[in-house]
């Protein structure tokens, strides 16, 4: 699955499930799924993904 499709699923209505370290995101209307194994993230990657405390992008979502 390409990144454009993954982001489309992540931005739309969705359901989240955790199975161990695997996060499954399912599109509510399409049923399409993205599985992300979070155990593969390095500490540096996690720092890059975490929003800054003063980041107000939440309001835009």
C-alpha positions as a printed NumPy array, in Angstrom:
array([[  0.   ,   0.   ,   0.   ],
       [  1.386,   3.415,  -0.898],
       [  1.787,   6.312,   1.541],
       [ -1.033,   8.301,  -0.077],
       [ -3.517,   5.485,   0.634],
       [ -2.203,   5.038,   4.188],
       [ -2.651,   8.744,   4.935],
       [ -6.141,   8.697,   3.417],
       [ -7.149,   5.918,   5.823],
       [ -5.472,   7.635,   8.772],
       [ -7.217,  10.979,   8.071],
       [-10.725,   9.564,   7.549],
       [-13.169,   8.037,  10.008],
       [-11.421,   5.09 ,  11.551],
       [-11.204,   2.473,  14.256],
       [ -7.997,   1.69 ,  16.142],
       [ -6.987,  -1.663,  17.614],
       [ -3.792,  -2.769,  19.319],
       [ -2.543,  -6.339,  19.181],
       [  0.718,  -6.317,  21.106],
       [  2.891,  -3.718,  19.406],
       [  0.863,  -3.749,  16.182],
       [ -1.571,  -0.885,  15.658],
       [ -4.341,  -1.656,  13.17 ],
       [ -6.221,   1.308,  11.719],
       [ -9.416,   0.426,   9.845],
       [-11.307,   2.86 ,   7.637],
       [-14.843,   3.048,   9.009],
       [-16.605,   3.291,   5.637],
       [-14.198,   1.407,   3.377],
       [-13.035,  -1.347,   5.73 ],
       [ -9.497,  -0.895,   4.408],
       [ -6.802,  -1.606,   6.986],
       [ -3.329,  -0.361,   7.721],
       [ -1.169,  -2.303,  10.174],
       [  1.778,  -0.551,  11.795],
       [  4.303,  -2.507,  13.879],
       [  5.367,   0.101,  16.416],
       [  8.12 ,  -2.144,  17.795],
       [ 10.121,  -1.291,  14.646],
       [ 10.309,   2.396,  15.575],
       [ 13.649,   3.641,  16.79 ],
       [ 13.856,   6.242,  19.529],
       [ 14.793,   8.853,  16.921],
       [ 11.783,   7.967,  14.752],
       [  9.45 ,   8.199,  17.732],
       [ 10.813,  11.635,  18.63 ],
       [ 10.175,  12.806,  15.05 ],
       [  6.588,  11.52 ,  15.109],
       [  5.656,  12.987,  18.499],
       [  4.132,  16.481,  18.258],
       [  5.765,  19.324,  20.157],
       [  3.966,  20.255,  23.368],
       [  3.278,  23.747,  22.031],
       [  2.052,  22.415,  18.669],
       [ -1.622,  23.326,  18.1  ],
       [ -2.171,  21.257,  14.982],
       [ -4.785,  19.288,  16.929],
       [ -7.222,  22.124,  16.29 ],
       [ -6.756,  21.692,  12.524],
       [ -7.689,  17.98 ,  12.612]])
